[in-house]
């Protein structure tokens, strides 16, 4: 099965470089205009679409013309706990070496009161099991979600521990595809597939 990951369009907090996490920030006018220009690749136009319960993802899915929308709680953004609404630059200035040591933990980075990317990967493992159990199994599906979730999925596909540079630079206005194999493993398929018409 081919899974096409799509990040929600921009919000005002994105423009301000604020961590959103599970705070339900709506799309900005720029975000709505961008999502309305999305055109899914042919194979995904009639595919089932799973979408995070947060409004910015649901609105993006609707504007992009995703078919058969199904809200999937497992696609909700990483929980940033006490740091939601903050800017990383400010957190780095405030916590200094403590923040650097936390970020250097890669998959085990954890905001106070929040989730780690490894926690997000565990959620995704549950989602992949649910997808494999579907009968009949779709050939492909769309997953409209968030940056933290997509990064966790791609880290899983590449075997990247989130230390150092990622295996590929991602365009957040594009689709990123992974292939879910019958044995439950995922592997990269195509990154940065343009959605803008």
FISEFI-956427 format. One record per residue: z, y, x negated of N, C-alpha, C in turn; residue in three letters. Coordinates in nm, 2 decimals, padded with zeros to 4 digits, m for minus. Layout:
REM residues N
{site {Z; Y; X}; {Z; Y; X}; {Z; Y; X}; 'Ala'}
...
REM end
This chain:
REM residues 197
{site {00.00; m00.12; m00.08}; {00.00; 00.00; 00.00}; {00.00; 00.12; m00.09}; 'Unk'}
{site {m00.08; 00.22; m00.05}; {m00.09; 00.35; m00.12}; {00.00; 00.45; m00.05}; 'Unk'}
{site {00.09; 00.52; m00.12}; {00.18; 00.62; m00.06}; {00.14; 00.75; m00.12}; 'Unk'}
{site {00.10; 00.85; m00.04}; {00.07; 00.98; m00.08}; {00.18; 01.07; m00.06}; 'Unk'}
{site {00.25; 01.12; m00.17}; {00.36; 01.21; m00.16}; {00.31; 01.35; m00.15}; 'Unk'}
{site {00.36; 01.43; m00.06}; {00.33; 01.57; m00.04}; {00.45; 01.65; m00.03}; 'Unk'}
{site {00.46; 01.76; m00.11}; {00.58; 01.84; m00.10}; {00.56; 01.95; 00.01}; 'Unk'}
{site {00.66; 01.99; 00.07}; {00.65; 02.10; 00.17}; {00.60; 02.22; 00.11}; 'Unk'}
{site {00.55; 02.31; 00.19}; {00.50; 02.44; 00.14}; {00.62; 02.53; 00.10}; 'Unk'}
{site {00.58; 02.64; 00.03}; {00.69; 02.73; m00.02}; {00.78; 02.80; 00.08}; 'Unk'}
{site {00.90; 02.83; 00.04}; {00.99; 02.90; 00.12}; {01.04; 03.03; 00.05}; 'Unk'}
{site {01.11; 03.11; 00.12}; {01.16; 03.23; 00.05}; {01.26; 03.19; m00.06}; 'Unk'}
{site {01.34; 03.09; m00.04}; {01.43; 03.04; m00.15}; {01.35; 02.99; m00.27}; 'Unk'}
{site {01.23; 02.93; m00.25}; {01.15; 02.89; m00.36}; {01.11; 03.01; m00.44}; 'Unk'}
{site {01.07; 03.11; m00.37}; {01.02; 03.24; m00.44}; {01.13; 03.30; m00.52}; 'Unk'}
{site {01.26; 03.28; m00.47}; {01.37; 03.34; m00.54}; {01.43; 03.24; m00.64}; 'Unk'}
{site {01.37; 03.13; m00.66}; {01.41; 03.02; m00.75}; {01.55; 02.97; m00.72}; 'Unk'}
{site {01.58; 02.96; m00.59}; {01.71; 02.91; m00.55}; {01.70; 02.76; m00.52}; 'Unk'}
{site {01.81; 02.69; m00.55}; {01.81; 02.54; m00.52}; {01.84; 02.53; m00.37}; 'Unk'}
{site {01.75; 02.46; m00.30}; {01.76; 02.44; m00.15}; {01.84; 02.32; m00.11}; 'Unk'}
{site {01.81; 02.20; m00.18}; {01.87; 02.08; m00.14}; {01.86; 02.05; 00.00}; 'Unk'}
{site {01.97; 02.03; 00.07}; {01.96; 01.99; 00.22}; {01.98; 02.11; 00.31}; 'Unk'}
{site {01.99; 02.23; 00.25}; {02.00; 02.35; 00.33}; {01.86; 02.37; 00.40}; 'Unk'}
{site {01.86; 02.39; 00.53}; {01.74; 02.38; 00.61}; {01.67; 02.52; 00.61}; 'Unk'}
{site {01.61; 02.55; 00.50}; {01.53; 02.68; 00.49}; {01.39; 02.66; 00.54}; 'Unk'}
{site {01.34; 02.75; 00.63}; {01.21; 02.73; 00.68}; {01.10; 02.77; 00.58}; 'Unk'}
{site {00.98; 02.74; 00.61}; {00.87; 02.78; 00.53}; {00.86; 02.94; 00.54}; 'Unk'}
{site {00.82; 03.00; 00.43}; {00.79; 03.14; 00.43}; {00.65; 03.16; 00.50}; 'Unk'}
{site {00.61; 03.29; 00.52}; {00.48; 03.31; 00.57}; {00.37; 03.26; 00.47}; 'Unk'}
{site {00.40; 03.28; 00.34}; {00.31; 03.22; 00.24}; {00.30; 03.07; 00.25}; 'Unk'}
{site {00.42; 03.01; 00.27}; {00.42; 02.86; 00.28}; {00.34; 02.81; 00.40}; 'Unk'}
{site {00.36; 02.88; 00.52}; {00.28; 02.84; 00.64}; {00.13; 02.86; 00.61}; 'Unk'}
{site {00.09; 02.97; 00.55}; {m00.05; 02.99; 00.52}; {m00.10; 02.88; 00.43}; 'Unk'}
{site {m00.02; 02.84; 00.33}; {m00.07; 02.74; 00.23}; {m00.08; 02.61; 00.30}; 'Unk'}
{site {00.02; 02.57; 00.38}; {00.02; 02.44; 00.44}; {m00.10; 02.43; 00.54}; 'Unk'}
{site {m00.13; 02.54; 00.61}; {m00.24; 02.54; 00.70}; {m00.37; 02.51; 00.64}; 'Unk'}
{site {m00.38; 02.54; 00.51}; {m00.51; 02.52; 00.43}; {m00.52; 02.37; 00.38}; 'Unk'}
{site {m00.41; 02.30; 00.39}; {m00.41; 02.16; 00.33}; {m00.51; 02.07; 00.41}; 'Unk'}
{site {m00.59; 01.99; 00.34}; {m00.68; 01.90; 00.39}; {m00.65; 01.76; 00.32}; 'Unk'}
{site {m00.60; 01.67; 00.40}; {m00.56; 01.54; 00.34}; {m00.69; 01.47; 00.29}; 'Unk'}
{site {m00.67; 01.39; 00.19}; {m00.78; 01.30; 00.14}; {m00.82; 01.21; 00.26}; 'Unk'}
{site {m00.95; 01.17; 00.26}; {m01.01; 01.09; 00.37}; {m00.92; 00.97; 00.41}; 'Unk'}
{site {m00.88; 00.90; 00.32}; {m00.80; 00.77; 00.34}; {m00.67; 00.80; 00.41}; 'Unk'}
{site {m00.62; 00.92; 00.41}; {m00.49; 00.96; 00.46}; {m00.49; 01.03; 00.59}; 'Unk'}
{site {m00.61; 01.07; 00.64}; {m00.62; 01.16; 00.76}; {m00.57; 01.09; 00.88}; 'Unk'}
{site {m00.59; 00.96; 00.90}; {m00.54; 00.89; 01.02}; {m00.42; 00.79; 00.98}; 'Unk'}
{site {m00.37; 00.80; 00.86}; {m00.26; 00.72; 00.82}; {m00.13; 00.76; 00.88}; 'Unk'}
{site {m00.04; 00.67; 00.90}; {00.10; 00.71; 00.95}; {00.16; 00.80; 00.85}; 'Unk'}
{site {00.24; 00.89; 00.90}; {00.30; 01.00; 00.81}; {00.45; 00.99; 00.83}; 'Unk'}
{site {00.53; 00.97; 00.73}; {00.67; 00.98; 00.73}; {00.71; 01.12; 00.68}; 'Unk'}
{site {00.81; 01.18; 00.74}; {00.84; 01.32; 00.70}; {01.00; 01.33; 00.70}; 'Unk'}
{site {01.04; 01.41; 00.60}; {01.18; 01.44; 00.59}; {01.23; 01.51; 00.72}; 'Unk'}
{site {01.35; 01.50; 00.75}; {01.40; 01.56; 00.87}; {01.42; 01.72; 00.86}; 'Unk'}
{site {01.41; 01.77; 00.74}; {01.43; 01.91; 00.72}; {01.30; 01.99; 00.77}; 'Unk'}
{site {01.33; 02.10; 00.84}; {01.22; 02.18; 00.90}; {01.10; 02.21; 00.82}; 'Unk'}
{site {01.13; 02.25; 00.69}; {01.02; 02.29; 00.60}; {00.92; 02.18; 00.58}; 'Unk'}
{site {00.97; 02.05; 00.58}; {00.88; 01.94; 00.56}; {00.81; 01.91; 00.69}; 'Unk'}
{site {00.88; 01.91; 00.80}; {00.82; 01.88; 00.93}; {00.71; 01.98; 00.97}; 'Unk'}
{site {00.74; 02.11; 00.94}; {00.64; 02.21; 00.97}; {00.51; 02.20; 00.88}; 'Unk'}
{site {00.54; 02.16; 00.75}; {00.42; 02.14; 00.66}; {00.34; 02.02; 00.71}; 'Unk'}
{site {00.40; 01.91; 00.75}; {00.33; 01.80; 00.80}; {00.24; 01.83; 00.92}; 'Unk'}
{site {00.30; 01.91; 01.01}; {00.23; 01.95; 01.13}; {00.11; 02.04; 01.10}; 'Unk'}
{site {00.13; 02.14; 01.01}; {00.03; 02.23; 00.98}; {m00.09; 02.16; 00.90}; 'Unk'}
{site {m00.05; 02.06; 00.82}; {m00.15; 01.99; 00.74}; {m00.23; 01.89; 00.82}; 'Unk'}
{site {m00.19; 01.87; 00.95}; {m00.26; 01.78; 01.03}; {m00.23; 01.63; 01.01}; 'Unk'}
{site {m00.11; 01.60; 00.96}; {m00.07; 01.46; 00.94}; {m00.06; 01.39; 01.08}; 'Unk'}
{site {m00.10; 01.26; 01.07}; {m00.11; 01.18; 01.20}; {00.02; 01.10; 01.21}; 'Unk'}
{site {00.05; 01.06; 01.34}; {00.15; 00.97; 01.37}; {00.28; 01.00; 01.30}; 'Unk'}
{site {00.33; 01.12; 01.32}; {00.45; 01.17; 01.24}; {00.57; 01.09; 01.28}; 'Unk'}
{site {00.65; 01.05; 01.18}; {00.77; 00.98; 01.20}; {00.88; 01.04; 01.11}; 'Unk'}
{site {00.99; 01.09; 01.17}; {01.09; 01.15; 01.08}; {01.17; 01.03; 01.01}; 'Unk'}
{site {01.18; 01.05; 00.88}; {01.24; 00.94; 00.80}; {01.35; 01.01; 00.72}; 'Unk'}
{site {01.48; 00.98; 00.75}; {01.59; 01.04; 00.69}; {01.60; 01.01; 00.54}; 'Unk'}
{site {01.54; 00.90; 00.50}; {01.55; 00.86; 00.35}; {01.47; 00.95; 00.27}; 'Unk'}
{site {01.38; 01.03; 00.33}; {01.30; 01.13; 00.25}; {01.36; 01.27; 00.24}; 'Unk'}
{site {01.49; 01.28; 00.29}; {01.55; 01.41; 00.28}; {01.57; 01.45; 00.13}; 'Unk'}
{site {01.58; 01.58; 00.11}; {01.59; 01.63; m00.03}; {01.72; 01.58; m00.09}; 'Unk'}
{site {01.72; 01.58; m00.23}; {01.84; 01.55; m00.30}; {01.95; 01.65; m00.26}; 'Unk'}
{site {02.07; 01.59; m00.24}; {02.19; 01.68; m00.21}; {02.24; 01.75; m00.33}; 'Unk'}
{site {02.23; 01.88; m00.33}; {02.28; 01.96; m00.45}; {02.42; 02.01; m00.43}; 'Unk'}
{site {02.49; 01.96; m00.33}; {02.63; 01.99; m00.32}; {02.67; 02.14; m00.33}; 'Unk'}
{site {02.76; 02.16; m00.42}; {02.82; 02.30; m00.43}; {02.71; 02.40; m00.49}; 'Unk'}
{site {02.60; 02.35; m00.54}; {02.51; 02.44; m00.61}; {02.39; 02.48; m00.52}; 'Unk'}
{site {02.39; 02.44; m00.39}; {02.28; 02.48; m00.30}; {02.29; 02.63; m00.28}; 'Unk'}
{site {02.17; 02.69; m00.29}; {02.16; 02.84; m00.28}; {02.17; 02.91; m00.41}; 'Unk'}
{site {02.21; 02.84; m00.52}; {02.23; 02.90; m00.65}; {02.09; 02.89; m00.72}; 'Unk'}
{site {02.08; 02.97; m00.83}; {01.96; 02.96; m00.92}; {02.00; 02.89; m01.05}; 'Unk'}
{site {01.91; 02.80; m01.09}; {01.95; 02.73; m01.21}; {01.97; 02.82; m01.33}; 'Unk'}
{site {01.90; 02.93; m01.34}; {01.92; 03.02; m01.45}; {02.07; 03.07; m01.45}; 'Unk'}
{site {02.12; 03.10; m01.33}; {02.25; 03.15; m01.32}; {02.36; 03.04; m01.35}; 'Unk'}
{site {02.33; 02.92; m01.31}; {02.42; 02.81; m01.33}; {02.42; 02.78; m01.48}; 'Unk'}
{site {02.31; 02.78; m01.55}; {02.31; 02.76; m01.69}; {02.39; 02.87; m01.77}; 'Unk'}
{site {02.38; 02.99; m01.72}; {02.45; 03.10; m01.78}; {02.60; 03.08; m01.76}; 'Unk'}
{site {02.64; 03.04; m01.64}; {02.78; 03.03; m01.60}; {02.84; 02.91; m01.67}; 'Unk'}
{site {02.78; 02.79; m01.68}; {02.84; 02.67; m01.72}; {02.80; 02.63; m01.87}; 'Unk'}
{site {02.70; 02.70; m01.92}; {02.66; 02.68; m02.06}; {02.65; 02.54; m02.11}; 'Unk'}
{site {02.73; 02.50; m02.21}; {02.71; 02.36; m02.27}; {02.74; 02.25; m02.17}; 'Unk'}
{site {02.83; 02.28; m02.07}; {02.87; 02.18; m01.97}; {02.74; 02.15; m01.88}; 'Unk'}
{site {02.67; 02.26; m01.85}; {02.55; 02.24; m01.77}; {02.44; 02.17; m01.84}; 'Unk'}
{site {02.43; 02.20; m01.97}; {02.33; 02.14; m02.06}; {02.36; 01.99; m02.07}; 'Unk'}
{site {02.48; 01.95; m02.09}; {02.52; 01.81; m02.10}; {02.49; 01.74; m01.97}; 'Unk'}
{site {02.51; 01.80; m01.86}; {02.49; 01.74; m01.73}; {02.33; 01.72; m01.71}; 'Unk'}
{site {02.26; 01.82; m01.74}; {02.11; 01.81; m01.73}; {02.05; 01.70; m01.83}; 'Unk'}
{site {02.12; 01.69; m01.94}; {02.07; 01.59; m02.04}; {02.10; 01.45; m02.00}; 'Unk'}
{site {02.17; 01.43; m01.89}; {02.20; 01.29; m01.84}; {02.08; 01.23; m01.77}; 'Unk'}
{site {01.97; 01.31; m01.75}; {01.85; 01.26; m01.69}; {01.87; 01.21; m01.55}; 'Unk'}
{site {01.85; 01.08; m01.52}; {01.87; 01.02; m01.39}; {02.01; 01.03; m01.34}; 'Unk'}
{site {02.10; 01.05; m01.42}; {02.24; 01.06; m01.38}; {02.30; 01.20; m01.37}; 'Unk'}
{site {02.21; 01.30; m01.39}; {02.25; 01.44; m01.36}; {02.30; 01.45; m01.22}; 'Unk'}
{site {02.42; 01.52; m01.20}; {02.48; 01.52; m01.07}; {02.54; 01.66; m01.05}; 'Unk'}
{site {02.50; 01.74; m00.95}; {02.57; 01.86; m00.91}; {02.70; 01.82; m00.85}; 'Unk'}
{site {02.80; 01.91; m00.86}; {02.93; 01.88; m00.80}; {02.92; 01.86; m00.65}; 'Unk'}
{site {02.97; 01.75; m00.60}; {02.96; 01.72; m00.45}; {02.82; 01.68; m00.41}; 'Unk'}
{site {02.73; 01.65; m00.50}; {02.59; 01.62; m00.47}; {02.55; 01.48; m00.51}; 'Unk'}
{site {02.41; 01.46; m00.51}; {02.35; 01.33; m00.55}; {02.29; 01.34; m00.69}; 'Unk'}
{site {02.27; 01.23; m00.75}; {02.19; 01.22; m00.87}; {02.05; 01.17; m00.84}; 'Unk'}
{site {01.96; 01.20; m00.93}; {01.82; 01.14; m00.91}; {01.83; 00.99; m00.89}; 'Unk'}
{site {01.92; 00.92; m00.96}; {01.93; 00.78; m00.95}; {01.97; 00.74; m00.80}; 'Unk'}
{site {02.06; 00.82; m00.74}; {02.09; 00.80; m00.60}; {01.97; 00.81; m00.51}; 'Unk'}
{site {01.89; 00.91; m00.54}; {01.76; 00.93; m00.46}; {01.67; 00.81; m00.48}; 'Unk'}
{site {01.66; 00.76; m00.60}; {01.58; 00.64; m00.62}; {01.63; 00.52; m00.54}; 'Unk'}
{site {01.76; 00.51; m00.53}; {01.82; 00.40; m00.45}; {01.77; 00.41; m00.30}; 'Unk'}
{site {01.78; 00.54; m00.25}; {01.73; 00.56; m00.11}; {01.58; 00.52; m00.10}; 'Unk'}
{site {01.50; 00.56; m00.20}; {01.36; 00.53; m00.20}; {01.34; 00.38; m00.20}; 'Unk'}
{site {01.42; 00.31; m00.27}; {01.41; 00.16; m00.28}; {01.42; 00.10; m00.14}; 'Unk'}
{site {01.52; 00.16; m00.06}; {01.54; 00.12; 00.08}; {01.41; 00.15; 00.16}; 'Unk'}
{site {01.36; 00.27; 00.14}; {01.24; 00.31; 00.21}; {01.12; 00.21; 00.18}; 'Unk'}
{site {01.10; 00.18; 00.05}; {00.99; 00.09; 00.01}; {01.01; m00.04; 00.08}; 'Unk'}
{site {01.13; m00.09; 00.09}; {01.15; m00.22; 00.16}; {01.12; m00.21; 00.30}; 'Unk'}
{site {01.15; m00.10; 00.37}; {01.11; m00.08; 00.51}; {00.96; m00.08; 00.52}; 'Unk'}
{site {00.89; m00.02; 00.43}; {00.75; m00.01; 00.44}; {00.68; m00.15; 00.42}; 'Unk'}
{site {00.74; m00.22; 00.33}; {00.68; m00.36; 00.30}; {00.70; m00.45; 00.42}; 'Unk'}
{site {00.81; m00.42; 00.50}; {00.84; m00.51; 00.61}; {00.76; m00.48; 00.74}; 'Unk'}
{site {00.68; m00.37; 00.73}; {00.60; m00.33; 00.85}; {00.49; m00.43; 00.88}; 'Unk'}
{site {00.48; m00.46; 01.00}; {00.37; m00.55; 01.04}; {00.29; m00.49; 01.16}; 'Unk'}
{site {00.17; m00.47; 01.15}; {00.09; m00.49; 01.03}; {00.12; m00.38; 00.93}; 'Unk'}
{site {00.11; m00.41; 00.80}; {00.14; m00.32; 00.69}; {00.02; m00.22; 00.68}; 'Unk'}
{site {00.04; m00.09; 00.69}; {m00.07; 00.00; 00.67}; {m00.12; 00.00; 00.53}; 'Unk'}
{site {m00.25; 00.03; 00.51}; {m00.31; 00.04; 00.38}; {m00.26; 00.15; 00.30}; 'Unk'}
{site {m00.23; 00.26; 00.37}; {m00.17; 00.38; 00.31}; {m00.09; 00.46; 00.41}; 'Unk'}
{site {00.00; 00.54; 00.35}; {00.08; 00.63; 00.44}; {00.11; 00.76; 00.36}; 'Unk'}
{site {00.14; 00.87; 00.44}; {00.17; 00.99; 00.38}; {00.33; 01.01; 00.38}; 'Unk'}
{site {00.39; 01.06; 00.28}; {00.53; 01.09; 00.28}; {00.55; 01.24; 00.25}; 'Unk'}
{site {00.58; 01.32; 00.35}; {00.60; 01.46; 00.33}; {00.75; 01.49; 00.31}; 'Unk'}
{site {00.77; 01.54; 00.19}; {00.91; 01.54; 00.14}; {00.94; 01.66; 00.05}; 'Unk'}
{site {01.01; 01.64; m00.06}; {01.07; 01.75; m00.14}; {01.05; 01.72; m00.29}; 'Unk'}
{site {01.06; 01.82; m00.37}; {01.04; 01.81; m00.51}; {01.13; 01.70; m00.58}; 'Unk'}
{site {01.26; 01.71; m00.54}; {01.35; 01.61; m00.60}; {01.32; 01.47; m00.57}; 'Unk'}
{site {01.27; 01.45; m00.45}; {01.24; 01.31; m00.40}; {01.11; 01.26; m00.47}; 'Unk'}
{site {01.01; 01.35; m00.48}; {00.89; 01.31; m00.55}; {00.91; 01.29; m00.70}; 'Unk'}
{site {00.99; 01.37; m00.76}; {01.02; 01.35; m00.90}; {01.09; 01.21; m00.92}; 'Unk'}
{site {01.18; 01.18; m00.83}; {01.26; 01.05; m00.84}; {01.16; 00.94; m00.82}; 'Unk'}
{site {01.07; 00.95; m00.73}; {00.97; 00.84; m00.70}; {00.88; 00.82; m00.82}; 'Unk'}
{site {00.83; 00.93; m00.88}; {00.74; 00.92; m00.99}; {00.81; 00.87; m01.12}; 'Unk'}
{site {00.94; 00.91; m01.13}; {01.02; 00.86; m01.25}; {01.03; 00.70; m01.23}; 'Unk'}
{site {01.05; 00.66; m01.11}; {01.06; 00.51; m01.08}; {00.92; 00.45; m01.12}; 'Unk'}
{site {00.81; 00.51; m01.07}; {00.68; 00.45; m01.09}; {00.65; 00.44; m01.24}; 'Unk'}
{site {00.68; 00.54; m01.32}; {00.65; 00.54; m01.46}; {00.76; 00.48; m01.55}; 'Unk'}
{site {00.87; 00.45; m01.50}; {00.98; 00.41; m01.58}; {01.04; 00.52; m01.67}; 'Unk'}
{site {01.03; 00.64; m01.62}; {01.07; 00.76; m01.69}; {01.22; 00.78; m01.66}; 'Unk'}
{site {01.30; 00.81; m01.76}; {01.45; 00.82; m01.74}; {01.49; 00.97; m01.71}; 'Unk'}
{site {01.39; 01.05; m01.69}; {01.41; 01.20; m01.67}; {01.47; 01.27; m01.79}; 'Unk'}
{site {01.45; 01.21; m01.91}; {01.49; 01.27; m02.03}; {01.36; 01.33; m02.09}; 'Unk'}
{site {01.37; 01.45; m02.14}; {01.25; 01.51; m02.20}; {01.14; 01.55; m02.10}; 'Unk'}
{site {01.02; 01.57; m02.15}; {00.91; 01.61; m02.06}; {00.87; 01.50; m01.97}; 'Unk'}
{site {00.83; 01.53; m01.84}; {00.78; 01.43; m01.75}; {00.64; 01.37; m01.80}; 'Unk'}
{site {00.61; 01.25; m01.75}; {00.48; 01.19; m01.80}; {00.36; 01.27; m01.76}; 'Unk'}
{site {00.37; 01.36; m01.66}; {00.25; 01.44; m01.62}; {00.31; 01.57; m01.55}; 'Unk'}
{site {00.23; 01.67; m01.57}; {00.27; 01.80; m01.51}; {00.22; 01.80; m01.37}; 'Unk'}
{site {00.31; 01.83; m01.27}; {00.27; 01.81; m01.13}; {00.24; 01.95; m01.07}; 'Unk'}
{site {00.13; 01.95; m00.99}; {00.09; 02.06; m00.90}; {00.16; 02.04; m00.77}; 'Unk'}
{site {00.25; 02.13; m00.73}; {00.33; 02.11; m00.61}; {00.25; 02.14; m00.48}; 'Unk'}
{site {00.12; 02.18; m00.49}; {00.04; 02.20; m00.38}; {m00.07; 02.09; m00.38}; 'Unk'}
{site {m00.04; 01.98; m00.43}; {m00.13; 01.86; m00.44}; {m00.06; 01.74; m00.39}; 'Unk'}
{site {m00.14; 01.63; m00.37}; {m00.08; 01.50; m00.33}; {m00.06; 01.42; m00.46}; 'Unk'}
{site {00.04; 01.34; m00.46}; {00.07; 01.25; m00.57}; {00.08; 01.11; m00.52}; 'Unk'}
{site {00.00; 01.02; m00.56}; {m00.01; 00.88; m00.50}; {00.05; 00.78; m00.59}; 'Unk'}
{site {00.13; 00.69; m00.53}; {00.18; 00.57; m00.60}; {00.14; 00.45; m00.52}; 'Unk'}
{site {00.13; 00.34; m00.58}; {00.09; 00.21; m00.52}; {00.22; 00.12; m00.51}; 'Unk'}
{site {00.25; 00.08; m00.39}; {00.36; m00.01; m00.36}; {00.30; m00.15; m00.36}; 'Unk'}
{site {00.34; m00.23; m00.46}; {00.29; m00.37; m00.47}; {00.37; m00.46; m00.38}; 'Unk'}
{site {00.31; m00.58; m00.34}; {00.38; m00.67; m00.25}; {00.51; m00.72; m00.30}; 'Unk'}
{site {00.53; m00.71; m00.44}; {00.66; m00.76; m00.49}; {00.77; m00.64; m00.49}; 'Unk'}
{site {00.73; m00.53; m00.44}; {00.82; m00.42; m00.43}; {00.82; m00.32; m00.54}; 'Unk'}
{site {00.75; m00.34; m00.64}; {00.74; m00.25; m00.75}; {00.64; m00.14; m00.72}; 'Unk'}
{site {00.66; m00.02; m00.77}; {00.56; 00.09; m00.75}; {00.51; 00.13; m00.89}; 'Unk'}
{site {00.38; 00.18; m00.88}; {00.32; 00.22; m01.00}; {00.23; 00.35; m00.97}; 'Unk'}
{site {00.21; 00.43; m01.07}; {00.13; 00.55; m01.05}; {m00.01; 00.51; m01.01}; 'Unk'}
{site {m00.07; 00.59; m00.92}; {m00.21; 00.57; m00.89}; {m00.29; 00.70; m00.92}; 'Unk'}
{site {m00.27; 00.81; m00.85}; {m00.34; 00.93; m00.88}; {m00.25; 01.05; m00.86}; 'Unk'}
{site {m00.25; 01.14; m00.95}; {m00.16; 01.26; m00.94}; {m00.25; 01.38; m00.92}; 'Unk'}
{site {m00.19; 01.48; m00.87}; {m00.25; 01.61; m00.85}; {m00.38; 01.61; m00.78}; 'Unk'}
{site {m00.39; 01.53; m00.67}; {m00.51; 01.53; m00.59}; {m00.51; 01.65; m00.50}; 'Unk'}
{site {m00.61; 01.74; m00.51}; {m00.61; 01.86; m00.45}; {m00.61; 01.85; m00.30}; 'Unk'}
{site {m00.54; 01.94; m00.23}; {m00.53; 01.95; m00.09}; {m00.58; 02.08; m00.03}; 'Unk'}
{site {m00.61; 02.17; m00.12}; {m00.64; 02.31; m00.07}; {m00.79; 02.32; m00.05}; 'Unk'}
{site {m00.83; 02.36; 00.07}; {m00.97; 02.37; 00.10}; {m01.03; 02.51; 00.05}; 'Unk'}
REM end
